[in-house]
């Protein structure tokens, strides 16, 4: 056996031993920093697939109905993240107004169900007292189902037979079908058949 060959092997062994000890120490020191807690905090406590859910208000009346392919609940703040939701918001009892159907790419529901945040290709559809369709189209819409109210701060298009309104920002009374665009409002009249 050669002296240089022994020295080289001993040096590699020492370096491997130091590397193993350093790796073990790093893993040991990271255990208290919540490495597993971060993963658990991001994990929902339950997930629903292809479901239909009726949410009641504090008086036991229907606040809204939700259908979607996926819902995940965040256990820390008790909110819900939803993929491609369809919300059906009925009129207040005693009203002859029609329900609203609101669709979007994503949705978020607050812990108590008093606020819905809809994002991405939001369309809210209903009919007015004459039975004519009304559509609200935007990228962001916040809905307060118990108050039958909706708001937005981004560009909005409201379509009604014969009229297209564009603007920025919206406040809507969903029960009365009263929609107010707040800024940069432009109207276009179109002939209806």
Backbone as CSV, one residue per row, in Angstrom:
resi,resn,N_x,N_y,N_z,CA_x,CA_y,CA_z,C_x,C_y,C_z
1,UNK,0.826,-1.180,0.000,0.000,0.000,0.000,0.865,1.236,0.000
2,UNK,0.414,2.185,-0.723,1.130,3.427,-0.912,0.708,4.438,0.149
3,UNK,1.689,5.237,0.627,1.415,6.241,1.659,0.474,7.337,1.132
4,UNK,0.643,7.764,-0.125,-0.207,8.805,-0.710,-1.646,8.305,-0.861
5,UNK,-1.838,7.067,-1.241,-3.164,6.484,-1.402,-3.880,6.440,-0.057
6,UNK,-3.188,6.130,1.038,-3.770,6.087,2.366,-4.167,7.494,2.816
7,UNK,-3.338,8.469,2.545,-3.596,9.847,2.924,-4.845,10.375,2.222
8,UNK,-4.978,10.070,0.957,-6.124,10.512,0.155,-7.417,9.901,0.694
9,UNK,-7.406,8.610,1.002,-8.594,7.935,1.540,-8.962,8.478,2.925
10,UNK,-7.994,8.728,3.735,-8.251,9.269,5.070,-8.857,10.667,4.962
11,UNK,-8.334,11.460,4.020,-8.845,12.816,3.822,-10.305,12.792,3.355
12,UNK,-10.652,11.911,2.432,-12.025,11.793,1.939,-12.943,11.319,3.063
13,UNK,-12.483,10.379,3.874,-13.284,9.872,4.987,-13.574,10.990,5.995
14,UNK,-12.564,11.773,6.314,-12.734,12.881,7.266,-13.719,13.910,6.698
15,UNK,-13.587,14.238,5.417,-14.490,15.205,4.788,-15.928,14.690,4.771
16,UNK,-16.122,13.412,4.472,-17.465,12.836,4.490,-18.052,12.848,5.900
17,UNK,-17.232,12.544,6.908,-17.680,12.560,8.282,-18.085,13.969,8.704
18,UNK,-17.286,14.971,8.321,-17.621,16.367,8.642,-18.917,16.770,7.946
19,UNK,-19.089,16.382,6.685,-20.311,16.694,5.944,-21.537,16.070,6.592
20,UNK,-21.412,14.814,7.051,-22.534,14.138,7.698,-22.883,14.810,9.024
21,UNK,-21.874,15.171,9.808,-22.123,15.850,11.079,-22.765,17.217,10.866
22,UNK,-22.300,17.962,9.863,-22.863,19.274,9.562,-24.315,19.151,9.099
23,UNK,-24.613,18.178,8.270,-25.994,17.949,7.809,-26.898,17.598,8.977
24,UNK,-26.435,16.729,9.855,-27.220,16.351,11.025,-27.479,17.540,11.930
25,UNK,-26.454,18.364,12.149,-26.621,19.545,12.992,-27.620,20.524,12.371
26,UNK,-27.560,20.742,11.031,-28.502,21.641,10.357,-29.936,21.131,10.473
27,UNK,-30.136,19.851,10.275,-31.479,19.288,10.418,-31.983,19.431,11.843
28,UNK,-31.121,19.167,12.810,-31.492,19.268,14.218,-31.848,20.706,14.591
29,UNK,-31.088,21.682,14.093,-31.352,23.083,14.435,-32.607,23.610,13.754
30,UNK,-33.044,23.060,12.635,-34.237,23.503,11.925,-35.526,22.950,12.524
31,UNK,-35.445,21.933,13.359,-36.647,21.300,13.875,-37.478,22.240,14.723
32,UNK,-36.899,23.218,15.420,-37.630,24.138,16.284,-38.196,25.335,15.527
33,UNK,-37.842,25.514,14.298,-38.307,26.679,13.540,-39.656,26.452,12.881
34,UNK,-40.298,25.368,13.157,-41.637,25.136,12.635,-41.666,24.688,11.197
35,UNK,-40.680,23.965,10.757,-40.663,23.463,9.387,-41.911,22.665,9.074
36,UNK,-42.329,21.825,10.010,-43.551,21.050,9.804,-44.783,21.912,10.022
37,UNK,-44.699,22.932,10.887,-45.836,23.805,11.156,-46.244,24.612,9.935
38,UNK,-45.283,25.017,9.108,-45.602,25.771,7.910,-46.438,24.921,6.977
39,UNK,-46.079,23.668,6.808,-46.834,22.774,5.938,-48.228,22.540,6.500
40,UNK,-48.328,22.335,7.819,-49.632,22.083,8.428,-50.519,23.317,8.350
41,UNK,-49.933,24.519,8.480,-50.721,25.737,8.429,-51.292,25.969,7.032
42,UNK,-50.607,25.507,6.013,-51.076,25.712,4.655,-52.061,24.626,4.227
43,UNK,-52.182,23.598,4.969,-53.047,22.476,4.612,-54.465,22.744,5.111
44,UNK,-55.476,22.594,4.231,-56.856,22.788,4.683,-57.270,21.682,5.641
45,UNK,-58.206,22.005,6.545,-58.659,20.953,7.451,-59.721,20.078,6.795
46,UNK,-60.381,20.578,5.747,-61.204,19.688,4.927,-61.381,20.269,3.539
47,UNK,-61.679,19.391,2.598,-61.856,19.744,1.197,-63.134,19.069,0.710
48,UNK,-63.959,19.814,-0.028,-65.160,19.263,-0.638,-64.977,19.249,-2.152
49,UNK,-65.448,18.193,-2.795,-65.391,18.094,-4.256,-66.808,17.944,-4.804
50,UNK,-67.081,18.645,-5.918,-68.375,18.551,-6.612,-69.537,18.584,-5.624
51,UNK,-69.763,19.723,-5.030,-70.736,19.853,-3.952,-71.753,20.962,-4.238
52,UNK,-72.794,20.964,-3.454,-73.809,22.030,-3.432,-74.085,22.302,-1.962
53,UNK,-73.999,23.572,-1.572,-74.081,23.955,-0.172,-75.071,25.107,-0.025
54,UNK,-76.024,25.001,0.890,-76.966,26.075,1.183,-76.538,26.702,2.503
55,UNK,-76.253,28.010,2.467,-75.819,28.737,3.658,-76.986,29.567,4.170
56,UNK,-77.272,29.456,5.457,-78.379,30.170,6.085,-77.866,31.381,6.847
57,UNK,-78.693,32.434,6.910,-78.313,33.600,7.694,-78.631,33.343,9.167
58,UNK,-78.449,34.347,10.008,-78.652,34.160,11.452,-80.114,33.908,11.819
59,UNK,-81.036,34.218,10.906,-82.460,33.969,11.158,-82.937,32.656,10.555
60,UNK,-82.024,31.887,9.973,-82.378,30.599,9.407,-82.912,30.661,7.982
61,UNK,-82.833,31.845,7.348,-83.255,31.976,5.951,-82.057,31.763,5.043
62,UNK,-82.337,31.355,3.809,-81.262,31.111,2.856,-80.524,32.410,2.543
63,UNK,-79.223,32.416,2.788,-78.381,33.564,2.462,-77.869,33.420,1.035
64,UNK,-77.340,32.230,0.718,-76.914,31.915,-0.646,-76.736,30.415,-0.787
65,UNK,-76.729,29.971,-2.031,-76.432,28.578,-2.348,-75.158,28.585,-3.169
66,UNK,-74.265,27.660,-2.881,-72.973,27.581,-3.555,-72.796,26.210,-4.172
67,UNK,-72.408,26.192,-5.444,-72.040,24.950,-6.141,-70.656,25.163,-6.729
68,UNK,-69.794,24.164,-6.637,-68.439,24.289,-7.176,-67.776,22.921,-7.239
69,UNK,-66.720,22.810,-8.049,-65.993,21.545,-8.099,-65.061,21.326,-6.909
70,UNK,-64.646,22.430,-6.223,-63.723,22.234,-5.101,-63.814,23.396,-4.125
71,UNK,-63.818,23.060,-2.840,-63.792,24.024,-1.743,-62.775,23.529,-0.730
72,UNK,-61.940,24.432,-0.213,-60.971,24.087,0.826,-61.107,25.084,1.970
73,UNK,-61.130,24.586,3.200,-61.286,25.446,4.379,-59.945,25.636,5.066
74,UNK,-59.604,26.902,5.327,-58.380,27.235,6.060,-58.694,27.143,7.550
75,UNK,-58.066,26.211,8.277,-58.407,26.019,9.687,-57.993,27.176,10.588
76,UNK,-57.002,27.966,10.169,-56.519,29.055,11.027,-57.485,30.231,11.077
77,UNK,-58.040,30.614,9.930,-58.942,31.762,9.887,-60.380,31.364,9.558
78,UNK,-60.599,30.071,9.314,-61.917,29.494,9.061,-62.603,30.082,7.825
79,UNK,-61.806,30.435,6.808,-62.356,30.929,5.553,-62.321,29.812,4.517
80,UNK,-62.995,30.035,3.399,-63.104,29.022,2.361,-62.563,29.561,1.046
81,UNK,-61.740,28.785,0.364,-61.270,29.090,-0.982,-61.975,28.139,-1.937
82,UNK,-62.489,28.700,-3.039,-63.349,27.914,-3.925,-62.882,28.059,-5.366
83,UNK,-62.893,26.942,-6.098,-62.559,26.943,-7.532,-63.848,27.038,-8.339
84,UNK,-63.874,27.910,-9.310,-65.000,28.150,-10.240,-66.372,28.039,-9.571
85,UNK,-66.648,28.923,-8.598,-67.921,28.833,-7.884,-69.101,29.370,-8.692
86,UNK,-70.277,28.888,-8.339,-71.552,29.440,-8.785,-72.346,29.743,-7.520
87,UNK,-72.577,31.036,-7.279,-73.366,31.470,-6.139,-74.758,31.841,-6.638
88,UNK,-75.776,31.378,-5.948,-77.151,31.776,-6.231,-77.639,32.531,-5.003
89,UNK,-77.958,33.810,-5.223,-78.354,34.678,-4.122,-79.830,35.011,-4.290
90,UNK,-80.686,34.443,-3.428,-82.126,34.678,-3.571,-82.487,36.082,-3.097
91,UNK,-83.640,36.604,-3.555,-84.092,37.904,-3.042,-84.531,37.754,-1.593
92,UNK,-84.652,38.869,-0.916,-85.165,38.815,0.464,-86.575,38.254,0.449
93,UNK,-86.938,37.619,1.514,-88.299,37.065,1.575,-89.307,38.206,1.484
94,UNK,-90.401,37.956,0.793,-91.417,38.970,0.598,-91.180,39.824,-0.641
95,UNK,-90.052,39.646,-1.277,-89.741,40.406,-2.493,-90.073,39.551,-3.705
96,UNK,-90.537,40.192,-4.777,-90.813,39.441,-5.991,-89.656,39.528,-6.982
97,UNK,-88.509,40.025,-6.521,-87.320,40.116,-7.371,-86.799,38.715,-7.671
98,UNK,-86.044,38.594,-8.747,-85.465,37.291,-9.109,-84.096,37.127,-8.455
99,UNK,-83.675,35.895,-8.372,-82.373,35.575,-7.776,-81.236,36.044,-8.679
100,UNK,-80.057,36.167,-8.106,-78.841,36.463,-8.853,-78.016,35.186,-8.952
101,UNK,-77.432,34.939,-10.116,-76.447,33.866,-10.298,-75.111,34.539,-10.557
102,UNK,-74.139,34.231,-9.724,-72.832,34.878,-9.818,-71.777,33.795,-9.994
103,UNK,-70.996,33.929,-11.070,-69.926,32.967,-11.386,-68.583,33.693,-11.442
104,UNK,-67.518,32.947,-11.156,-66.165,33.500,-11.267,-65.158,32.358,-11.344
105,UNK,-63.897,32.714,-11.581,-62.846,31.693,-11.626,-62.498,31.212,-10.229
106,UNK,-62.415,32.151,-9.281,-62.123,31.777,-7.892,-63.070,32.518,-6.965
107,UNK,-63.235,31.969,-5.785,-64.076,32.602,-4.779,-63.487,32.421,-3.398
108,UNK,-63.864,33.303,-2.521,-63.442,33.259,-1.126,-64.666,33.611,-0.294
109,UNK,-64.903,32.867,0.776,-66.027,33.130,1.665,-65.472,33.357,3.064
110,UNK,-65.918,34.440,3.705,-65.464,34.746,5.067,-65.949,33.679,6.039
111,UNK,-65.385,33.676,7.226,-65.673,32.636,8.219,-67.158,32.532,8.551
112,UNK,-67.853,33.664,8.623,-69.280,33.645,8.979,-70.177,33.695,7.753
113,UNK,-69.606,33.734,6.552,-70.394,33.723,5.334,-71.033,35.055,4.991
114,UNK,-70.580,36.143,5.635,-71.189,37.439,5.368,-70.551,38.174,4.193
115,UNK,-69.402,37.684,3.704,-68.757,38.321,2.557,-68.235,37.263,1.588
116,UNK,-68.477,37.506,0.300,-67.962,36.660,-0.773,-67.043,37.524,-1.617
117,UNK,-65.848,37.048,-1.887,-64.928,37.764,-2.784,-64.739,36.910,-4.026
118,UNK,-65.169,37.444,-5.146,-65.115,36.718,-6.414,-64.068,37.367,-7.295
119,UNK,-63.214,36.541,-7.899,-62.112,37.062,-8.700,-62.015,36.294,-10.015
120,UNK,-61.734,37.029,-11.096,-61.499,36.420,-12.397,-62.765,36.126,-13.174
121,UNK,-63.001,36.875,-14.232,-64.150,36.675,-15.122,-65.458,36.517,-14.348
122,UNK,-65.760,37.519,-13.530,-66.967,37.494,-12.716,-68.164,37.913,-13.566
123,UNK,-69.227,37.124,-13.530,-70.486,37.446,-14.204,-71.616,37.265,-13.202
124,UNK,-72.388,38.320,-13.002,-73.564,38.258,-12.135,-74.776,38.501,-13.016
125,UNK,-75.701,37.540,-13.046,-76.866,37.603,-13.933,-78.161,37.514,-13.148
126,UNK,-79.143,38.341,-13.586,-80.482,38.306,-13.013,-81.437,38.905,-14.039
127,UNK,-82.666,39.144,-13.626,-83.643,39.828,-14.478,-84.251,40.966,-13.685
128,UNK,-84.697,42.018,-14.402,-85.334,43.140,-13.721,-86.827,42.851,-13.535
129,UNK,-87.568,43.846,-13.068,-89.006,43.660,-12.803,-89.779,43.314,-14.067
130,UNK,-89.283,43.732,-15.241,-89.948,43.430,-16.515,-89.533,42.074,-17.076
131,UNK,-88.664,41.374,-16.367,-88.189,40.078,-16.846,-87.052,40.182,-17.847
132,UNK,-86.480,41.377,-18.006,-85.365,41.562,-18.943,-84.044,41.272,-18.232
133,UNK,-83.095,40.674,-18.933,-81.830,40.279,-18.284,-80.943,41.470,-17.928
134,UNK,-80.229,41.291,-16.828,-79.214,42.241,-16.371,-77.945,41.440,-16.147
135,UNK,-76.815,41.967,-16.614,-75.539,41.287,-16.370,-74.506,42.287,-15.884
136,UNK,-73.791,41.907,-14.833,-72.636,42.651,-14.336,-71.418,41.807,-14.681
137,UNK,-70.442,42.400,-15.374,-69.212,41.685,-15.724,-68.020,42.502,-15.223
138,UNK,-67.114,41.835,-14.510,-65.939,42.493,-13.955,-64.896,41.437,-13.607
139,UNK,-63.755,41.873,-13.125,-62.720,40.935,-12.683,-62.735,40.735,-11.173
140,UNK,-63.366,41.653,-10.443,-63.430,41.553,-8.980,-64.787,42.034,-8.503
141,UNK,-65.435,41.234,-7.682,-66.724,41.625,-7.115,-66.790,41.106,-5.686
142,UNK,-67.138,41.988,-4.762,-67.354,41.604,-3.369,-68.859,41.633,-3.125
143,UNK,-69.397,40.519,-2.630,-70.836,40.400,-2.423,-71.094,40.190,-0.936
144,UNK,-72.109,40.902,-0.435,-72.536,40.785,0.955,-73.961,40.234,0.914
145,UNK,-74.115,38.895,0.928,-75.419,38.285,0.659,-76.503,38.619,1.674
146,UNK,-76.163,38.774,2.951,-77.186,39.088,3.941,-77.777,40.475,3.703
147,UNK,-76.957,41.399,3.224,-77.416,42.758,2.919,-77.903,42.889,1.481
148,UNK,-77.710,41.830,0.673,-78.064,41.839,-0.756,-77.403,43.031,-1.438
149,UNK,-76.082,43.127,-1.234,-75.298,44.254,-1.719,-74.025,43.741,-2.368
150,UNK,-73.512,44.467,-3.373,-72.248,44.106,-4.032,-71.438,45.366,-4.293
151,UNK,-70.099,45.219,-4.264,-69.209,46.339,-4.547,-68.049,45.865,-5.419
152,UNK,-67.441,46.822,-6.110,-66.228,46.555,-6.876,-65.448,47.857,-6.987
153,UNK,-64.131,47.753,-7.131,-63.296,48.944,-7.298,-62.615,48.965,-8.666
154,UNK,-62.847,47.942,-9.478,-62.167,47.839,-10.779,-63.168,48.095,-11.908
155,UNK,-62.718,47.937,-13.151,-63.575,48.156,-14.320,-64.772,47.216,-14.299
156,UNK,-65.946,47.767,-14.641,-67.200,47.019,-14.607,-67.992,47.328,-15.869
157,UNK,-68.675,46.314,-16.403,-69.613,46.490,-17.509,-70.976,45.985,-17.056
158,UNK,-71.989,46.827,-17.213,-73.362,46.442,-16.895,-74.131,46.424,-18.209
159,UNK,-74.744,45.276,-18.499,-75.478,45.108,-19.748,-76.949,44.888,-19.438
160,UNK,-77.774,45.662,-20.131,-79.229,45.582,-20.011,-79.739,45.729,-21.446
161,UNK,-80.790,45.056,-21.861,-81.224,45.176,-23.253,-81.325,46.636,-23.700
162,UNK,-80.568,46.959,-24.727,-80.559,48.306,-25.273,-79.533,49.229,-24.654
163,UNK,-78.828,48.804,-23.596,-77.899,49.693,-22.902,-76.690,48.915,-22.379
164,UNK,-75.507,49.473,-22.643,-74.266,48.925,-22.076,-73.569,50.059,-21.351
165,UNK,-73.319,49.867,-20.068,-72.623,50.853,-19.238,-71.248,50.310,-18.881
166,UNK,-70.231,51.143,-19.028,-68.871,50.805,-18.608,-68.415,51.841,-17.609
167,UNK,-67.690,51.424,-16.602,-67.170,52.355,-15.619,-66.189,51.673,-14.697
168,UNK,-65.748,52.423,-13.715,-64.812,51.893,-12.720,-65.450,52.061,-11.355
169,UNK,-65.543,50.953,-10.628,-66.166,50.969,-9.311,-67.664,50.762,-9.421
170,UNK,-68.215,50.038,-8.454,-69.638,49.702,-8.487,-70.173,49.580,-7.079
171,UNK,-71.399,50.021,-6.900,-72.171,49.738,-5.703,-73.524,49.274,-6.197
172,UNK,-73.979,48.124,-5.710,-75.232,47.571,-6.204,-76.114,47.100,-5.057
173,UNK,-77.393,47.433,-5.154,-78.430,46.881,-4.287,-79.021,45.724,-5.083
174,UNK,-78.663,44.497,-4.728,-79.063,43.336,-5.518,-80.558,43.072,-5.445
175,UNK,-81.198,43.421,-4.343,-82.632,43.188,-4.215,-83.427,44.157,-5.093
176,UNK,-83.050,45.431,-5.078,-83.761,46.451,-5.854,-83.266,46.511,-7.301
177,UNK,-82.192,45.772,-7.612,-81.579,45.798,-8.956,-81.120,47.213,-9.300
178,UNK,-80.655,47.945,-8.294,-80.137,49.300,-8.468,-78.617,49.218,-8.494
179,UNK,-78.029,49.541,-9.648,-76.586,49.423,-9.846,-76.027,50.807,-10.140
180,UNK,-75.018,51.211,-9.380,-74.394,52.514,-9.557,-72.930,52.317,-9.916
181,UNK,-72.528,52.850,-11.082,-71.113,52.871,-11.456,-70.535,54.174,-10.919
182,UNK,-69.341,54.122,-10.346,-68.822,55.249,-9.584,-67.946,56.218,-10.370
183,UNK,-67.138,55.748,-11.308,-66.177,56.623,-12.000,-66.068,56.257,-13.468
184,UNK,-65.648,57.228,-14.281,-65.352,57.023,-15.708,-66.488,56.295,-16.432
185,UNK,-67.709,56.720,-16.198,-68.875,56.025,-16.753,-69.099,56.425,-18.210
186,UNK,-69.309,55.410,-19.034,-69.635,55.599,-20.451,-70.841,54.732,-20.770
187,UNK,-71.783,55.288,-21.523,-72.989,54.547,-21.884,-73.044,54.371,-23.409
188,UNK,-73.550,53.212,-23.820,-73.748,52.966,-25.249,-75.143,52.362,-25.400
189,UNK,-75.942,53.013,-26.209,-77.294,52.524,-26.467,-77.278,51.663,-27.702
190,UNK,-77.977,50.537,-27.628,-78.073,49.625,-28.771,-79.533,49.288,-29.031
191,UNK,-79.861,49.151,-30.267,-81.219,48.778,-30.638,-81.464,47.321,-30.235
192,UNK,-82.618,47.084,-29.656,-82.952,45.705,-29.271,-84.072,45.199,-30.181
193,UNK,-84.048,43.918,-30.512,-85.082,43.382,-31.417,-86.448,43.339,-30.765
